[in-house]
Amino acid sequence: MFLGHSLLSYASIINFLNTVAPPGPRDPPGVFDKPLEQYYDYIVVGSGSAGGIIATRLTEDPVSVLLLEAGGSDLENEQTQIPLTAGNLLRSKYDWNFKTVPQKHSHKALKNRENYYPRGKMLGGSSSINGMLYMRGSRHDYDEWERQGCKGWGYSGVLPYFKKMENVTVPELKDSPYRSSGGPITIAHEKLCDLELFHLQAAAEIGYPTYDCNGGDDQTGFCPTQANIKDGQRCSTASCYLRPNMHRKNLQISLNSHVTKVLIKDGRAEGVEFMKGVSNPVKHKVFARHEVILSAGSLASPHILLLSGIGPKKQLEKQKITVHADLPVGEYLDEHAMLFLSFSINSTLNLNSDKFSDPGTIVDYVLNKKGYLKRSSVDGNLFARIEPHSELEHPNVQAIFVGIAFEKQGIENGYLPYNDEVKEELLKRTTTSSFDVYVHILHPSSKGNIQLATNNPLDRPIIDPKCFSNDLDVETMLQAIRLTQKMINTTAWRSIDAKYIRLDFPGYCGDVTYDTDDYWKCIIRNFAVAANHQTCTCRMGSPTDPTAVVDPTLKVIGISNLRVADASVMRNVPSGNTNGPSMMIGEKAADIIKKYRHGQSANNGGVQTISYYMIILLCINILMR
């Protein structure tokens, strides 16, 4: 999740951190400067939510791992570590700055009708730039994955890996059999402000009690904020997995290393080709003795596969790329849809620009790691099952409450690139006392795709989420809005005089009768966007499934020694933010790869691998004779 209207960007904070504050953590000298070898046991592409975990876990064993990251170190900029300032890094060199093609059925209020897709381009990937919300999704999501052919990926199969990675510090959750402590990723209750209490009470008034959305029970109700924040700082895979283990001699991290293709010969992945450097990049080739693992994310992993000759045959032939495997790479892009609703209030509980840039706020954080800057931007989540999908086992709507004011900075420089006409109108409606509700459709019927624009690896792929191409999604979003409106009439919201800040004006739904279904459908088509939770572009399934790119062991079907492990392999998008599930995939993938190497799974290149532990036992038996 990324801040929408609520992006706060102030030079005073940036200048203070750069010139007055004591220096933050730094990487050990020379840690990224090791000379490249020609061969490694494993090559992991991408250091993000899954890749950083895979590299860390694999190097627990005596194997060599090369981790390739296209960006630089996350510690190059202090704001990657400060929870509430991550929005300042959007559209910077730390962001891939992807964008979609113009959306035919939505996005009228945005420039060129394009959706901006921020993705982290640094150590830790998007876990170093996102909103830090920790959501697992519903247990029914994973049971459905297994029913659709992803053996071992049901809830009972993924729960141990969620528990393995988390260190829950919320007292009331510590005794839950579904939660755990002691893992690398700290999970803290870091709400933004006390508005969370009003949202919690309002949700209860309309029939949604408070619960743990990451527990094993039915995932409907109000969930207080859970965020990846440790000791007042972001807990990314860079800071909480990789950095504590950078001393390992068998782990090599190569920064500013943009992978352009996987090297494939006779149906086997041999290594990768990449460009290393910032201003004058140099081409390199490295080779894997065992496997290449793509963890570049739902946009970059399919792009690399397509460039490598793995994808739809007609598309590859059109780009004059040799076809190694005819697979539906880039298809089935599954993505949440989202609409921002803003509400004015008569309270000063929310965060606004004055509080955010106050010197006291900055000093409190720098000296004590306390105050607003140590928190997430969120004041809780509401999950619900509503029409026309009320029969579902998992929720189909999520409302995220963000207690940051609807102000000039967010409209001019925020996540949403409004066109000039819309921006001019919205600037007339700003207020320092308000909050946002980000209303999400969790399981849209509209599916998109990713395709090659050219065969040049430095050209961006064509990304088309096809938002609201299915009218059923408009109906679902309409009902989600109606659910949110019920909160306006609760005692809790009336006590702060919450009132909707209208978005409409002539040419943008201003000629449609307010609050009718047609009015809201118009608002949806104009202002709703994709939520930046891309999944399923290298979809997992059984080896005979025509929609699958990888099998349940994450091997690319038809290609040996090549796996994909990130959000792109998800069977369907989960019921909530995708960073937590992506990290789970990293943990589970590492275990799968280790077991395979130890001979507990299929053979490697036709030769059965003997377990390392079996060799030890055999030697002991011989010595004892």
Residue pairs with C-beta under 8 A, 6 or more apart in sequence:
1 130
1 131
1 133
1 378
1 400
1 438
1 531
1 532
1 533
1 577
2 87
2 90
2 118
2 129
2 130
2 131
2 415
2 532
3 87
3 131
3 377
3 402
3 404
3 410
3 414
3 415
4 338
4 340
4 402
4 410
4 414
4 415
4 416
4 436
4 438
5 340
5 342
5 404
5 406
5 410
5 411
5 414
5 415
5 416
5 436
6 87
6 377
6 402
6 404
6 405
6 406
6 410
6 414
6 436
7 87
7 88
7 90
7 409
7 410
7 413
7 414
7 415
8 84
8 85
8 87
8 88
8 351
8 353
8 356
8 404
8 409
8 410
9 87
9 88
9 409
9 413
10 353
10 356
10 357
10 409
12 357
12 359
12 362
13 85
13 88
13 356
13 357
13 362
14 79
14 88
16 359
16 362
16 366
17 78
17 79
17 82
17 362
17 366
18 78
20 366
21 78
21 362
21 366
22 366
24 75
24 78
24 81
25 75
25 81
25 239
25 243
26 75
27 73
27 75
27 243
27 246
28 246
28 247
31 246
31 253
32 73
32 253
32 254
32 255
34 252
36 66
36 252
36 254
36 284
36 286
37 64
37 66
37 252
37 286
38 286
38 287
39 286
39 287
39 288
39 289
40 64
40 65
40 66
40 252
40 286
40 287
40 288
40 289
41 63
41 64
41 65
41 288
41 289
41 290
42 58
42 63
42 64
42 65
42 66
42 288
42 290
42 291
42 292
42 293
42 593
43 65
43 66
43 68
43 271
43 272
43 286
43 287
43 288
43 291
43 292
43 293
44 51
44 54
44 55
44 58
44 65
44 66
44 67
44 68
44 293
44 295
45 51
45 68
45 259
45 272
45 292
45 293
45 294
45 295
45 296
45 301
45 304
46 68
46 69
46 70
46 125
46 294
46 295
46 296
46 297
46 300
46 301
46 566
47 55
47 67
47 68
47 69
47 123
47 124
47 125
47 237
47 238
47 242
47 253
47 295
48 120
48 124
48 125
48 126
48 127
48 237
48 295
48 296
48 297
48 566
48 582
49 125
49 126
49 127
49 237
49 566
49 567
49 579
49 582
49 583
49 586
50 295
50 565
50 566
50 567
50 582
50 583
50 585
50 586
50 589
51 67
51 125
51 237
51 293
51 295
51 296
51 565
51 566
51 586
52 67
52 123
52 124
52 125
52 127
52 236
52 237
52 238
52 241
52 242
52 586
53 165
53 237
53 241
53 583
53 586
53 587
53 590
54 293
54 295
54 565
54 586
54 589
54 590
54 593
55 65
55 67
55 242
55 251
55 253
56 184
56 237
56 241
56 242
56 245
56 251
56 590
57 586
57 587
57 590
57 591
57 594
58 65
58 590
58 593
58 594
59 65
59 245
59 248
59 250
59 251
61 594
61 597
62 250
63 250
63 290
63 597
64 250
64 252
65 250
65 251
65 252
66 252
66 254
66 286
67 242
67 251
67 252
67 253
67 254
68 254
68 257
68 259
68 272
68 274
69 122
69 123
69 125
69 253
69 254
69 255
69 256
69 257
70 121
70 256
70 257
70 258
70 259
70 296
70 300
71 93
71 94
71 120
71 121
71 122
71 123
71 255
71 256
72 93
72 94
72 122
72 123
72 255
72 256
72 278
73 122
73 123
73 238
73 255
74 80
74 81
74 94
74 122
74 123
74 124
74 128
74 236
74 238
74 239
75 81
75 123
76 94
76 122
77 89
77 92
77 94
79 85
79 86
79 88
79 89
80 86
80 89
80 94
80 122
80 124
80 128
80 129
80 234
80 236
81 233
81 234
81 239
82 233
82 234
82 365
82 373
82 374
83 132
83 190
83 227
83 229
83 232
83 233
83 234
83 373
83 374
83 375
83 376
84 192
84 356
84 372
84 373
84 374
84 375
84 376
84 377
85 373
86 128
86 129
86 130
86 131
86 132
86 234
87 377
87 414
87 415
89 95
89 129
90 118
90 129
90 415
91 97
91 116
91 118
93 121
94 120
94 121
94 122
94 128
94 129
95 118
95 119
95 120
95 121
95 129
96 117
96 118
96 119
96 120
96 121
96 299
96 300
97 116
97 118
98 116
98 117
98 118
98 119
98 299
98 460
98 463
99 114
99 115
99 116
99 117
99 463
100 114
100 115
100 117
100 463
100 464
100 465
100 530
101 114
101 462
101 463
101 464
102 112
102 113
102 114
103 113
103 114
103 115
103 464
103 465
103 466
103 467
103 468
104 113
104 466
104 469
105 446
105 466
105 467
105 468
105 469
105 525
106 113
106 467
106 468
106 524
106 525
106 526
106 528
106 529
107 113
107 114
107 115
107 467
107 526
107 528
107 529
108 508
108 525
108 526
109 418
109 419
109 422
109 503
109 508
109 526
109 527
110 416
110 417
110 418
110 419
110 422
110 529
111 417
111 418
111 419
111 420
112 419
114 417
115 465
115 467
115 529
115 530
116 415
116 416
116 417
117 299
117 463
117 530
117 532
117 534
118 126
118 129
118 415
118 532
119 125
119 126
119 129
119 297
119 299
119 300
120 126
120 127
120 128
120 129
120 130
122 128
122 129
122 238
123 238
123 242
123 253
123 255
124 236
124 237
124 238
124 239
124 242
125 237
125 297
126 297
126 579
127 228
127 236
127 237
127 238
127 579
127 583
128 234
128 236
128 237
128 238
128 239
130 579
131 376
131 377
131 378
131 577
132 190
132 227
132 228
132 229
132 234
132 235
132 376
132 579
133 225
133 226
133 227
133 376
133 378
133 381
133 400
133 577
133 579
134 166
134 185
134 187
134 214
134 226
134 227
134 228
134 577
134 579
134 580
135 213
135 214
135 226
135 381
135 574
135 576
135 577
135 578
135 579
135 580
135 581
136 162
136 213
136 214
136 574
136 576
136 580
136 581
136 584
137 219
137 394
137 574
137 575
137 576
137 580
137 581
138 219
138 393
138 394
138 395
138 574
138 575
138 576
139 155
139 159
139 216
139 219
140 155
140 219
140 392
140 393
140 394
140 575
141 394
141 572
141 574
141 575
142 153
142 154
142 155
142 157
142 158
143 154
143 155
144 394
144 571
144 572
145 153
145 154
145 540
145 570
145 571
145 572
146 152
146 153
146 154
146 157
148 541
148 571
148 572
149 541
149 542
149 545
149 548
149 552
149 571
150 540
150 541
150 542
150 552
150 571
151 542
151 552
152 552
153 540
153 552
153 571
153 588
155 216
157 588
158 584
158 588
159 178
159 216
161 584
161 587
161 588
161 591
162 180
162 214
162 580
162 584
163 178
163 179
163 180
163 183
164 180
164 183
164 587
165 183
165 184
165 185
165 583
165 584
165 587
166 179
166 180
166 181
166 183
166 185
166 187
167 180
167 181
167 182
167 183
167 184
167 185
167 186
167 187
167 230
168 174
168 179
168 180
168 181
168 187
169 181
169 186
169 187
169 188
169 189
170 187
170 188
170 189
170 226
173 179
173 212
173 214
173 215
174 181
176 212
176 215
177 216
178 212
178 214
178 215
178 216
179 212
179 214
179 215
184 235
184 240
184 241
184 244
185 228
185 235
185 240
185 241
185 583
186 228
186 229
186 230
186 231
186 235
186 240
187 214
187 226
187 227
187 228
188 226
188 227
188 228
188 229
188 230
189 224
189 225
189 226
189 227
190 225
190 227
190 229
190 374
190 375
190 376
191 224
191 225
191 375
191 376
191 378
191 379
191 380
192 225
192 351
192 372
192 375
192 376
192 377
192 378
192 379
192 402
192 403
192 404
193 349
193 350
193 351
193 372
193 379
193 403
194 349
195 347
195 349
195 350
195 379
195 401
195 403
195 435
195 496
196 224
196 225
196 379
196 380
196 401
196 403
198 349
198 492
198 493
198 495
198 496
199 222
199 379
199 380
199 382
199 401
199 487
199 492
200 210
200 222
200 224
200 380
201 490
201 491
201 492
202 487
202 490
202 491
202 492
202 493
203 209
203 210
203 221
203 222
203 380
203 382
203 487
204 210
204 222
205 487
205 490
205 491
205 492
206 483
206 486
206 487
206 490
208 220
208 221
208 222
208 382
208 384
209 221
209 222
210 221
210 222
210 223
210 224
211 217
211 220
211 221
211 222
211 223
212 223
213 219
213 221
213 223
213 226
213 381
213 383
213 576
214 223
214 226
214 580
219 383
219 394
219 395
219 575
219 576
220 383
220 384
220 385
220 395
221 382
221 383
222 380
222 381
222 382
223 380
223 381
223 382
223 383
224 380
225 376
225 378
225 379
225 380
225 381
227 375
227 376
227 378
228 234
228 235
228 236
228 240
228 579
229 235
229 374
229 375
229 376
230 239
230 240
231 369
232 365
232 369
232 370
232 373
232 374
233 239
233 369
233 374
237 583
237 586
242 253
245 251
246 253
254 276
256 276
256 277
256 278
256 281
257 274
257 275
257 276
257 284
258 274
258 275
258 276
258 281
258 457
258 458
259 272
259 273
259 274
259 296
259 304
260 273
260 274
260 275
260 304
260 307
260 457
260 458
261 272
261 273
261 304
261 307
261 308
261 457
262 269
262 271
262 272
262 292
262 294
262 304
262 305
262 308
262 310
262 562
263 269
263 270
263 271
263 272
263 273
263 285
263 287
263 308
264 270
264 308
264 309
264 310
264 324
264 559
264 562
267 324
267 325
267 558
267 559
267 560
268 559
268 560
268 561
268 605
269 288
269 291
269 292
269 556
269 559
269 560
269 561
269 562
270 287
270 288
270 561
271 285
271 286
271 287
271 288
271 292
272 285
272 286
272 288
272 292
273 283
273 284
273 285
274 283
274 284
274 286
275 281
275 282
275 283
275 284
276 282
276 284
288 561
290 561
290 597
290 604
291 561
291 562
291 563
291 593
292 561
292 562
292 563
293 562
293 563
293 564
293 565
293 589
293 593
294 301
294 304
294 305
294 538
294 562
294 563
294 564
294 565
294 566
295 301
295 564
295 565
295 566
295 586
296 303
296 304
296 566
297 534
297 566
297 567
297 568
298 333
298 534
298 535
298 536
298 537
298 538
298 566
298 567
298 568
299 450
299 461
299 463
299 534
299 537
301 537
301 538
301 564
301 566
301 568
302 311
302 329
302 330
302 450
302 461
302 537
302 538
302 568
303 330
303 450
303 452
303 457
303 461
304 457
305 311
305 327
305 329
305 538
305 549
305 556
305 564
306 315
306 316
306 321
306 329
306 330
306 451
306 452
306 461
307 321
307 452
307 455
307 457
308 324
309 316
309 321
309 322
309 323
309 324
309 325
310 324
310 325
310 327
310 329
310 549
310 556
310 559
311 325
311 326
311 327
311 328
311 329
311 330
311 452
312 326
312 327
312 328
312 329
312 330
312 331
313 323
313 326
315 451
315 452
316 322
316 323
316 452
317 323
319 452
319 454
319 455
320 455
321 452
321 455
324 558
324 559
325 556
325 557
325 558
325 559
327 548
327 549
327 556
327 557
327 558
328 539
328 546
328 547
328 548
328 549
329 537
329 538
329 549
330 449
330 450
330 451
330 461
330 537
331 449
331 537
331 539
331 547
332 447
332 449
332 536
332 537
332 539
332 547
333 447
333 448
333 449
333 450
333 463
333 464
333 465
333 466
333 534
333 535
333 536
333 537
334 444
334 447
334 534
334 535
334 536
334 570
334 572
334 573
335 444
335 448
335 465
335 467
335 530
335 531
335 532
335 533
335 534
335 535
335 573
336 398
336 440
336 441
336 442
336 444
336 530
336 531
336 533
336 573
337 440
337 441
337 444
337 446
337 467
337 468
337 473
337 477
337 528
337 529
337 530
337 531
338 438
338 439
338 440
338 441
338 528
338 529
338 530
338 531
339 438
339 439
339 477
339 480
339 481
339 523
339 524
339 527
339 528
339 529
340 416
340 436
340 437
340 438
340 439
340 527
341 436
341 437
341 438
341 439
341 481
341 484
341 500
342 406
342 434
342 435
342 436
342 437
342 500
342 501
343 434
343 435
343 436
343 437
343 488
343 493
343 498
343 499
343 500
343 501
344 406
344 431
344 433
344 434
344 497
344 498
344 499
344 501
345 433
345 434
345 435
345 496
345 497
345 498
345 499
346 433
346 496
346 497
347 433
347 496
347 497
348 433
349 403
349 496
350 403
350 404
350 405
350 433
350 434
350 435
351 372
351 403
351 404
351 405
352 404
352 405
352 407
352 432
352 433
353 405
353 407
353 409
353 432
354 432
355 361
355 372
356 372
360 371
361 371
361 372
361 373
362 373
364 370
364 371
364 373
365 371
365 372
365 373
365 374
377 402
377 403
377 404
378 400
378 401
378 402
379 401
379 402
379 403
379 435
380 401
381 398
381 399
381 400
381 401
381 576
382 398
382 399
382 401
383 395
383 397
383 398
383 575
383 576
384 395
384 396
384 397
384 399
384 480
384 483
385 392
385 394
385 395
385 396
385 397
386 396
386 397
386 476
386 479
386 480
386 483
387 479
388 472
388 475
388 476
388 479
389 396
389 443
389 476
392 443
394 442
394 443
394 575
395 442
395 575
396 441
396 442
396 443
396 476
396 575
397 439
397 440
397 441
397 442
397 476
397 479
397 480
397 483
398 439
398 440
398 442
398 575
398 576
399 437
399 438
399 439
399 440
399 480
399 483
399 484
400 437
400 438
400 440
401 435
401 436
401 437
402 435
402 436
402 437
402 438
403 435
404 410
404 435
404 436
405 430
405 431
405 432
405 433
405 434
405 435
406 429
406 430
406 431
406 434
406 436
406 501
407 430
407 431
407 432
408 427
408 430
411 418
411 423
411 426
411 427
411 430
412 423
412 427
416 529
418 426
421 507
422 508
425 505
425 508
426 503
429 501
429 502
431 501
434 501
435 498
437 484
438 531
439 477
439 480
439 481
439 484
440 480
440 531
441 473
441 476
441 477
441 480
442 573
442 574
442 575
442 576
443 572
443 573
443 575
444 470
444 473
444 476
445 470
445 472
445 473
446 465
446 466
446 467
446 468
446 469
446 470
446 473
447 466
448 463
448 464
448 465
448 466
448 467
449 464
449 466
449 537
450 461
450 462
450 463
450 464
450 537
451 461
451 462
451 464
452 461
452 462
453 459
453 460
453 461
453 462
465 530
465 534
467 473
467 528
467 529
467 530
468 474
468 477
468 524
468 525
468 528
474 521
474 524
474 525
477 524
477 528
478 517
478 520
478 521
478 524
481 520
481 524
485 500
487 493
487 498
488 494
488 498
488 499
488 500
502 514
503 509
503 523
503 526
503 527
504 510
504 512
504 514
504 519
504 522
504 523
508 522
508 526
508 527
509 519
509 522
509 523
509 526
512 518
512 519
512 522
513 519
533 567
533 573
533 577
533 578
534 567
534 568
534 578
535 567
535 568
535 570
535 572
535 573
535 574
535 578
536 568
536 569
536 570
536 571
536 572
536 573
537 568
538 549
538 550
538 556
538 564
538 568
538 569
539 547
539 548
539 549
539 550
539 568
539 569
539 570
539 571
540 548
540 549
540 550
540 551
540 552
540 554
540 569
540 570
540 571
541 547
541 548
541 550
541 551
541 552
541 571
542 548
542 551
542 552
543 551
543 557
548 557
549 556
549 557
549 564
549 569
550 556
550 557
550 563
550 564
550 569
551 557
553 563
553 592
553 596
553 601
553 602
554 563
554 564
554 565
554 569
554 589
554 592
555 562
555 563
556 562
556 563
556 564
560 605
561 604
561 605
563 589
563 593
565 585
565 586
565 589
566 582
566 585
566 586
567 578
567 581
567 582
567 585
569 585
570 578
570 581
570 585
574 581
592 601
595 601
596 602
596 604
596 609
597 604
597 609
597 612
598 609
598 611
598 612
598 613
599 608
599 609
599 610
599 611
599 614
600 611
603 609
